[in-house]
Amino acid sequence: MSGTGPVSVEEQRLGNRLPRDGDPGRAQEKAFGEQMIEGGGFGQFAPGFARELCRVGGIRAARGVVERAGERLWRRAVDRAQGRGGGGTLPAGDDRPLYWTRLQARVVLRHWTPRFAIGEAQREALIGAFDRASRGMDDIRYPGGNVKRVLVSGFDPYTLDGGVTGPAPGTVGNNIRHGNPSGATALALDGTRYRRPDGRIAVIQAYLLPVNYTEFAAGYLEDAVGPVMRKLDASVTISQAVDSEFWLEQWNGRYHGVSPGNDKSQPCPTVDGKPQLAVDNHACDTQVVRRWGGPSAFDLRNPPQWTATTLPIKQMIEAGTGRSVPRPPGDQWPDPSVAFGVIWHTSYTEFPDCAKAAVVTRNTPVPGDYPPPTAPVPPDPDSCAYSGGGGNYLSNESAYRNTLLRDRFGRHIPAGHIHTPDMQHFDSPFAVSDATFDAWRTSIVAQTRNLVHVVASQ
């Protein structure tokens, strides 16, 4: 194993260090990524992966090694989250060790010098194969028979740059500590079974999505969901939002790219404070790869500007999914009998005229009661999306692509998006984990699981 080739933007963060908690003038002894990897009990994964690669004699064998290693990392992360071992000092439900171990293993692949010739395109293909396998995308399998087949997605941590800093030279802001409750939920649910009230068994499979437009544009979600869409009874995308409430998103918009991804890709930044138009910059609208039915050239109406949820909103709100969940410290939801509120989130923003930058936001403020006092106004069929209920970032894009697949397959199943509360609550500025952070993750995951079980019961 040798080589010092360039690493990706995400991989570069592996060496970042936080200031010491309580002594911010000095850097922590170990890089944050290293603490996550060791804290999850994954310290030997990348070295073992390197040894496997050094024994490979050809590109075909390398592909097999890479895919098996990715699947093994996914299974270890799932087993750890579900209490089947794993070691390490971090709580079992912490989603962050998987993310940082994946990045470390990708660096191993970048620096690998095999005994045979390998081109950069072949190396990138191997990195992609490992990445997808380590996200559970190659592990979506359901049994036959009379079972309910439910698929859920989660996301990697994101917004890892910035935050509170300290005077220690060479250190970074504390945003690097971020985890993602949707990712933790996916790990907690993958492969689980739930007995519905009618006695029928629901089998839940899960996978993780990157917070990058690059992989979305390459068809990551469609390649995971598409092969099983005809078999599914429900497909739910999940991500993190804000505050102390769950949002069940009604409308998903095609527009995207205002905020940068983890790899700093940003297809549609504002210009002079104004949004760009998709008719001028085609990268502002989500596009589907040809193998999943995308057009050969940009089309403002293909795919459509809007998709909608088919989740059982009424049942999800009325089920009282937060009653059995402990409230974490600082939870601001006004009803003390539940952990978090559940809201039918019907707000969105559109360009009434697709050739003009003026936008209008509909259905705001969103009422907290269900049913709302007045019916929400749907998007104008002639409008163009600027922001779905879940924004115009990758949360909304996952919802859009998932529900678009549902529609294109002609499936009449529950499909839509759950936005969870924000998990990033810590007791101290630079601790890598603490009781408050763990409590928020535990409570959010528990109520999200309850919401998914409501979907599975329909």
N, C-alpha and C positions, 0 to 999 in steps of 0.2 A: 504494500500500500504506500503510495507516494503521491506527489503532485501538490501544487499550491494554486490551482486554477481559481478563477473568480467565483464567488458565491453570490447567491441572490440577495435581494434587499432584506427579505425575511430572515435568511440565514445569518446575515451580518449581525443581527441582534443577539446571537448566541453569546457573544462576549461581553454584553453590556452588564454593568454593575450598578447597584443601588448604593446610596450612602448608608452608613450603619444607622440602625434605629437607635436613637438616644445619643448618638455621637456622629452627626451628619457631616462633620469635617473630615471623616475618614471613610474610605470605600469599604464595602463589605468584602470579606475575604474571597468569596467565590462569585463568579458571574451568576446572574439570576437564572439563566437557562440551565446552568449546571446544577443549581439548587433544586430546580423543578425536576430535572431528570433523576437526580439522586433521591429526592424526596418522594418520587413515585416508585422507587425501586427498579428503575430502568437503566441504572448506571452501566450495566454490562451489555446492553443491547447493541449499541453501535460498535463496540470492539468485537463482539461476536459476529456481527454482520460483516465487518471488514475481513475477518478471518475466512468466512464463507466465500466472499468474493475472490479472495486470493487463490482459492482452489479451483476457480472456474476456468474451463478451457475453451469456451466459445460463447458467442453472443446468445445463441438459443438457450444454453444452459444458464447464462446470466439472467435471462428473463425469468426463468423458473425460480432461481434463487431469490431474485428481487421480489417477485409476487408472493412467494411463500413467506418471506421476511415481513412484508407489509401486512399480510393477513395475521401473522403471528403477533405483531405489535398490536394490531386492533384487538385481537382476542385477549391478549394480556391486559389491555386497558379496560375492556369490558368486564373481564373476570375480577379485576381489582375493584372497579366501581360497584360491582354486585356482591362484594364480600367474599370472593373466592381466592383470596391470597393476593400477593403482589409485593408486599413489603413496603419499605420506605417510611418516612416520618410524616408525610402529608396525609390528610384525611383521605379515606378511600374514594370518596365521591369527587375529588378534585379533578377537573378536566384538563388542567394545564400541563401535567407531565407528558401526556400523549403528544400535544402540540410541539413541545420543545424537543422531545425525543425524535419525532418525525424529522424536524429540521436538522438535528445532528446526524441522523442516518442519511439524509440527502447530501450533506456535506461529504460524508464518506464516499458516496457514489461519485460526486464531482471530482474528488481527489484520487480516485481509484485508477491505477495504471495496470491494466490487464496484460496477460501474456500474448494477447492477440490484438490485431488492429481494431480500433473502434472510432467511429466518426462522432462528431458532436451531436448530430441528429440522433444517432443511436443511443448516445449517453442520455440525452434529454428524454428519449422515449422510455428508457429504463427508470429515470427519475419519476416520470409521470406514472408509470406502472406501479412503482412502489408507493407513491403518494396516494393514488386511488385505492390501492389495497389496504393501506393503513387507515383509511377513512371508512372502512366497512362497505365500500361500494362494490366489491367483488363477493360479498358475503350475504347478499340478500336472497335468502331461500326460504320457501314455505313448504310445509307438509301438504300432502293431499288430504282428501276427506272433507268433512263438513266443519271447517274452521273459518273464522273471520280473519282475513289477511289485512293487517294494518301496517303502513309504512310511515315512519317519522324521520325528519332530518333535524340536525343541529348545526351549529357553526363553530369555527375556531374562535379563540380570543381575538380581539381587534382593538383599534386605537391604542396601540402599544407605545407610541411615542408621546413625549410631553408629560404634563402633570407637575406635581410638586417636586422640586429639586433641592439639593443641599450644596454646601460649599466644597465638598470633597472633589478634587480634580478627577476628571475622567469618568464621572458618574452620570447617570441619566435620570430623567423624571420617573415618578412612581407609577405612571400609567402602564409601564411594562408588567406590572403585577396582574393586570386584568385577566380574568377568566371569562367563560361564557356559560350561563346556566342552561342554554339550549344544548350546548355540547355535553354538559354534565348529564342532562336529561336523556340524550341519545345513548350515552354509555349505560345509564341506569336501566333503560328500557330494552335495549337490543336483545333479541332472542327470548324475551319474557312472554309468559302466557297469562291471560286474564280470563276468568270465568264470568261471562255475562249473566245478567239476571235470568235469562231464559235457559241457562245451563250450557249454552254453546261456548266453545273456547275461541278466544281471539289470540292470534299469534302476532306479536309486534316485532318488526325488524326496524333497524335504524342505521343511519349513515351520517357522516359529517361533511359539511361543505367548507371550502376555503372562503376567506373574505377578500377575494380578488376578482375583478372583472375578467382577467385574462383566462382563468380556468372556466368561468361561466361561459364566456364566448366560445370556448373550445368544446362545449357540450357536456361538461361534468354532470350536471343535474340530469339531463336527458339520458345520458348513458347509464346512470344509476336507476332511474325511475322507469324509463321507457320500456326496458325488457320485461318488467313485471306489471305494468299498468293494467293490462287486460285481466290479470288475476286479482287485483287489489279490491278490497272492500272499502278502504279509506286511505288517503294520502295527505299527511299533515306536515307542513313546514313550520319550524319554530325558530325564533330568534329573540334577542334581548332588546327591550325598549327603555323606558324610563319610569321613575316614580314607584308607586306601590300598587300597581294594578296590571291585570292582564288585558290586552286588547285582542279581540277577535276581529280581524281585518275583513271588511266587506269588499272593498274594491282594490285591485292591484293594477298599477300603471306600468306602461311599457318604458317610460322615460327613466334614464339612469345616468350615473356617472359624475354627479356633482362633487361628491366627497371621495378622497383617495382610498384605495384598498390597502391591505397590509403590504403589498408589493409596490405601493405608491402609484399604481396605475390609476388614471382619472380621465375617462374618455370624454367627459362633457363638463369641464369647469365653467363657472360663470365668467363673463367677459364684462369688465367695467361694472360689476355688480348686477348684471342682467343675465337671465338665463339664455342659453343658446337654444336655437330651434332645431328640431330633428330634420326639417326640410333643408336646412343649411349644413348641419353637421350630423351626418347619418349615424355616427357613433353615439349620439345622444339617446337613441332608441335601441332597446334590446333586440337583437337579431338571433335567429335560430339557424344552426348549422344545416347544411343541405341534407345530411343523412337523417335528420329528424324533421324534414319537411320544409325547411327554410327556402325562401325564393332565391333565385340566382342573382338578383340585383335588389337594391333597397326598395322597399315598398312601404309607404306610410300606413297602409291599412292591412298589410300582411307581414307579420301577425297583427292582430287587432290592437288598438290602443289600450283597451281595458279588459280585464277578466274579473270574475266575481267568485266569492266563496260559496261553497255548498255545505259548509260545516253546519251541524245542528245547533245554531246559535241559541235558540230558546232553551233547549235542554242543557247546554253547557253553562248557561247563566243560572238557571234555576236549580241546578244539581247541588249547589252549596259546596263546591269543591274545596273551599278554604276552611270549612268548619273543623276538620280534623287535623289541620296543619298548624304547628306552633308559630306564633308571630315573632319574627326576628327583631332584634333591637333597632329601634328607630323607625319601624314601619308606620307610615302615615295614613293608611287607609282608615276612614272615619268609623267604620263598623267594627267594634272590638271582638265580635263573635267569629270573625274569619281572619285568615292571614292576609289575603289580598283580594281586592275587588276584581270582578270580571265584567268587562265593558264591550258592548257591540260597537266597534269603532268604525264609524261610517264616513269620517271626514276624508277629503281628498282635494287635490288642486289640479285644475285643468287650464289649458290654453283654449279659450272659446274659439279663437281663430288660430289655426295651425301656422299661419304665416306672420303672426304678431306675437311679441314677447310678453304681452299683458296676460296675467294669470288671475284666476278667481278660485278661492277656496270655498268649498261647499260643506254644509252640515257641521258647522262649528259655532259655538262649542258643542262637543259631543255630549248628549245627556247621559247621566249615570244610571237612569232608570230604564228598565226593560218591561214592556215595550215602550219606546219613546213616545212623547206626547203627540208628535207629528211624524209621519213617515219620512225617511231620508230621501233626498233628491239624488237620483242616479246620474252618472256622467252623461253629458250630451253625446249622442252617437256620432255627431260631426266634430266633436272636440278632439284635442290631442292631450295626452296625459302629461302632466308635469310632476305630480307626486301622488302615489297611491296612499292609502291609509297608513301604510308602513313606511312612508317616505319615498325617496328615489335612490336608496342605497341598495345593498345586496340582500337585505332582508326582504324588501319588496320584490326584488328580482327573483328570489327563490320562490316566493308566493306566485308571482306571475308565471314563471316557467312551469311550475308544477300544475297550476290550474289550466294553463294552456294545453299541456299534455292531456289532462283529463278531457278537455273539450275536443281535441283533435282525435282522440281515441274513441270519442262518442260514449264515454263512461258517465253514468249517472250515479256517482258515488260521493260521499262526503270528501271534500278536498278544500283546503284553505290554510290560512296562516294564524298562528298564535304568537303574539308578542308577549314576552314575559316581563316582569319588573326588572329593574336594574340591580345587578348583584354586587357592584363595586363599592362595598362598605367595609372599611377597616377601622380598627381601634387606634392605630398609630401610623405615622406617615410612611415608614419604610419597611415595616415587617412584611415578609413574603407571604405570610398567612397568619390569621389569628381567629379567635372564637367568633367574632362578629361576622367576618367574611364567610366563615364556614356555616354559620347559622343562616345567613341569607341564601347561600347556595342550597342548603338542605331544604329549607322551606319552599323555595321556588321550584326545585325539582319535584318535591312531593305534590304540590298543587298542579304542576304541569302534568305529572303522571295521572292525577285524578281527572284532569280535563281530557287527556287522551283516552282514558278508560270510558268516559262518557261517549266520545266519538265511537269507540269500539262497540258500545252497547246498542247503537242504532241499527 
